[in-house]
Amino acid sequence: MFLITFFLSGAMSTFHYPDKTQNFISALFFQPIYPDHAPFYVDDSGMYGIRWSLNYEIYFYLIIGILMITPFRWLTTCLYFSLTLVGLPIMAEKGFSFSAEGYHTDSAFFGLITNPIIFLFLAGMLVGHTYPIIKRLNGTIMSILLICSLALAFVMFCDGRFISHGLLSSGWIYLLIMIFTIGSEKKIGKFTPSFLVRLGDISFSLYLVHTLMNAGIGKRLEKFGIENGPERFLLSCVLSLVLAWLSWRFIEAPFLNKKKHNAKKSESTGPTF
């Protein structure tokens, strides 16, 4: 997706501009570069700006992968994130905060690893580990709470409240929605239309596609006289869904299926040396 965006956003002419070249390299290597632009630490309005959140994901999964192979992995995980999210900011005399604005620093990487937005990942881990418990909760009650949480989100967001990033901003609302959705699945899951399930399947590809749609393809629509407005909005939605489905069908799904096949094959044959 990044390479497609590159070719639709000027391609080789990108390298005629130092700032665009730096932006390209940072995108290619998931590298934060702007310490004074939290929580993004990249030019989120530039080429493939969606990568700002992927930087957090790559960092988090890499660290968790390392911590999971250490002795006393839960203890080392707690110690590591206590150090990076609490200890380092205090030792650097930055104080402590849950705000995704992070801490003023001269290092973009330091800003990223200490940014409180990572508490969202830790909250997700806790939900994952309590998943079996949440699934056993009363489905009717959880369904009612889900409706209430969605209504709360609608009211809050329309009023312009809790719309920023971070655990204490929009994060806690999304966290409630996720927990109540898990708990109510046994009650409402059988009524969920298949097209919504498929939309869930392609959601990550859609996430990767939407900035490509807004920038590279969006500029082409203007050349055809399709200006901003309801028609362009609907056309962009349809094209985004089609591109996301193609990405999921021919890139994402085959890759995941191959991983599952290899995992099953590994389980049946045992470890090899």
C-alpha positions in Angstrom: 0.0 0.0 0.0 2.9 2.3 0.8 4.5 1.7 -2.6 1.3 2.2 -4.4 0.9 5.5 -2.5 4.4 6.4 -3.5 3.8 5.9 -7.2 0.5 7.9 -7.0 2.1 10.7 -5.1 4.9 11.8 -7.4 7.1 8.7 -7.4 10.7 9.6 -8.2 10.0 13.4 -8.0 9.7 12.8 -4.2 13.5 12.7 -4.0 13.8 16.2 -5.4 12.7 17.5 -2.0 14.7 16.8 1.2 11.6 16.8 3.5 9.7 14.4 1.2 12.8 12.2 1.0 13.1 12.1 4.8 9.3 11.4 5.0 9.7 8.5 2.5 12.6 6.9 4.4 10.8 7.2 7.8 7.7 5.5 6.3 9.8 2.7 4.8 11.5 1.9 8.1 8.7 2.8 10.5 10.9 5.5 11.9 9.6 8.4 14.1 11.4 11.6 13.1 9.7 14.7 14.6 10.0 14.9 18.4 7.8 18.0 18.6 4.9 16.5 16.9 3.3 14.1 19.4 1.7 11.6 19.3 2.5 11.2 15.6 6.2 11.9 15.5 5.9 11.9 11.7 4.3 14.2 9.1 0.8 12.7 9.5 -0.4 14.9 6.6 2.4 13.7 4.3 2.9 10.6 2.3 1.1 7.6 3.9 0.5 9.5 7.1 -1.4 6.5 8.5 1.9 5.0 9.4 2.1 7.0 12.6 0.0 4.4 14.4 1.8 1.5 12.7 5.1 2.9 14.3 3.6 2.2 17.7 2.4 -1.3 16.6 5.7 -2.3 15.2 7.5 -1.1 18.4 5.0 -2.7 20.7 4.9 -6.1 19.0 8.7 -6.2 18.7 9.1 -5.5 22.4 6.4 -7.9 23.5 8.0 -10.6 21.3 11.3 -10.1 23.1 9.8 -10.0 26.5 7.7 -13.1 26.0 10.9 -15.2 25.6 12.5 -13.9 28.8 12.2 -15.7 32.2 9.4 -14.5 34.4 7.9 -12.8 31.3 5.0 -11.2 33.1 7.3 -9.6 35.6 9.7 -8.4 33.0 6.8 -7.0 30.9 5.5 -5.1 33.9 9.0 -3.8 34.8 9.7 -2.8 31.2 6.6 -0.7 30.7 6.8 0.7 34.2 10.2 1.9 33.3 9.4 3.4 29.9 6.0 4.9 30.7 6.5 6.0 34.2 10.2 5.8 35.3 11.9 7.4 32.3 9.6 10.5 32.1 10.1 11.0 35.9 13.8 10.5 35.7 14.0 13.0 32.8 12.1 15.5 35.0 9.1 15.4 32.6 6.6 14.3 35.3 3.9 11.8 34.5 0.9 12.1 32.3 -1.8 10.0 30.6 -2.1 12.6 27.8 -1.2 11.4 24.3 0.6 14.7 23.9 3.4 13.0 25.6 6.5 14.7 26.9 8.7 17.5 25.3 11.9 15.8 24.2 14.6 16.2 21.6 14.3 12.5 20.6 11.4 11.3 18.5 12.1 7.7 19.5 12.2 8.6 23.2 8.9 10.4 22.7 7.3 7.4 21.1 8.4 4.8 23.6 7.3 7.0 26.5 4.1 8.2 25.0 1.1 7.4 27.2 -0.8 6.2 24.1 0.9 2.9 24.7 -1.4 2.4 27.8 -4.1 1.6 25.1 -2.0 -1.4 24.1 -1.6 -2.6 27.7 -5.4 -2.2 28.2 -5.9 -4.3 25.1 -3.6 -7.0 26.6 -5.7 -7.1 29.7 -8.9 -7.4 27.7 -7.3 -10.3 25.8 -6.4 -12.1 29.0 -9.8 -11.6 30.5 -11.6 -12.6 27.3 -12.8 -16.0 28.6 -14.3 -14.3 31.7 -16.0 -11.6 29.6 -17.5 -14.2 27.3 -19.2 -15.9 30.3 -20.9 -12.7 31.5 -24.7 -12.2 31.1 -25.3 -11.6 27.4 -28.5 -9.6 27.9 -26.9 -7.2 30.4 -23.8 -6.8 28.2 -26.0 -6.1 25.1 -27.8 -3.3 27.0 -24.4 -1.9 28.2 -23.2 -2.1 24.6 -26.1 0.0 23.4 -25.6 2.5 26.2 -21.8 2.8 25.4 -22.5 3.4 21.7 -25.1 6.0 22.6 -22.6 7.6 25.0 -19.9 7.7 22.2 -22.4 9.2 19.8 -23.4 12.0 22.2 -19.8 12.7 23.4 -18.3 12.8 19.9 -21.1 14.9 18.4 -20.5 17.4 21.3 -16.8 17.4 20.5 -15.7 15.7 23.8 -13.2 12.9 24.2 -12.4 12.9 20.5 -8.6 13.0 20.8 -6.2 10.1 21.1 -5.3 8.4 24.4 -6.7 6.3 27.2 -8.4 9.2 29.0 -9.7 10.7 25.8 -11.5 8.5 23.2 -9.6 5.4 24.4 -11.8 4.6 27.4 -15.0 4.8 25.3 -13.7 2.4 22.7 -12.4 0.1 25.4 -16.0 -0.1 26.9 -17.5 -0.7 23.5 -15.0 -3.5 22.8 -15.6 -5.2 26.2 -19.4 -5.0 25.9 -19.3 -6.2 22.3 -17.3 -9.3 23.4 -19.7 -9.9 26.3 -22.8 -9.6 24.1 -21.6 -11.6 21.1 -23.4 -14.8 22.2 -26.6 -12.8 22.3 -26.4 -10.6 19.2 -23.8 -12.5 17.2 -26.5 -14.7 15.5 -28.3 -11.6 14.3 -25.2 -10.0 12.8 -25.5 -9.7 9.0 -22.8 -11.5 7.0 -21.8 -8.3 5.2 -20.8 -6.8 8.6 -18.7 -9.9 9.3 -17.0 -9.5 5.9 -16.5 -5.7 6.6 -14.7 -6.8 9.8 -12.6 -9.2 7.8 -11.4 -6.4 5.4 -11.1 -3.7 8.2 -7.3 -3.8 8.4 -6.9 -3.5 4.7 -9.5 -0.7 4.7 -7.4 1.0 7.4 -4.3 0.8 5.1 -6.2 1.9 2.0 -8.1 5.0 3.3 -5.2 7.5 3.1 -4.3 6.2 -0.3 -7.9 6.9 -1.3 -7.8 10.4 0.2 -4.5 11.4 -1.4 -3.3 9.6 -4.5 -6.7 8.5 -5.9 -8.5 11.6 -4.6 -6.3 13.9 -6.7 -7.3 11.8 -9.8 -11.0 12.3 -9.1 -10.5 16.0 -9.1 -9.1 15.8 -12.6 -12.4 14.1 -13.7 -14.3 17.1 -12.2 -15.5 15.2 -9.1 -15.1 17.9 -6.4 -15.6 17.5 -2.7 -19.2 16.8 -1.8 -21.7 14.0 -1.3 -21.0 12.4 -4.7 -17.3 12.2 -4.1 -17.8 11.0 -0.5 -19.9 8.1 -1.7 -17.6 7.2 -4.6 -14.6 7.3 -2.2 -16.4 5.0 0.2 -17.3 2.5 -2.6 -13.8 2.6 -4.1 -12.2 2.2 -0.6 -14.3 -0.9 0.1 -13.5 -2.4 -3.3 -9.8 -1.8 -2.9 -9.8 -3.1 0.7 -11.6 -6.3 -0.4 -9.1 -6.9 -3.2 -6.2 -6.3 -0.7 -7.8 -8.7 1.8 -8.7 -11.3 -0.8 -5.4 -11.5 -2.8 -2.8 -10.3 -0.2 -4.0 -10.5 3.4 -6.1 -13.7 3.4 -3.6 -15.9 1.4 -0.8 -14.8 3.7 -2.8 -15.6 6.8 -3.9 -18.9 5.4 -0.4 -19.9 4.6 0.7 -19.0 8.2 -2.2 -21.1 9.6 -1.2 -24.0 7.3 2.5 -23.8 8.3 1.5 -23.7 12.0 -0.7 -26.8 11.7 2.1 -28.6 9.8 4.6 -27.6 12.5 2.3 -28.9 15.2 1.8 -32.2 13.5 5.5 -32.8 12.7 7.0 -31.4 15.9 10.0 -29.2 16.1 12.8 -29.5 13.6 16.5 -28.7 14.2 
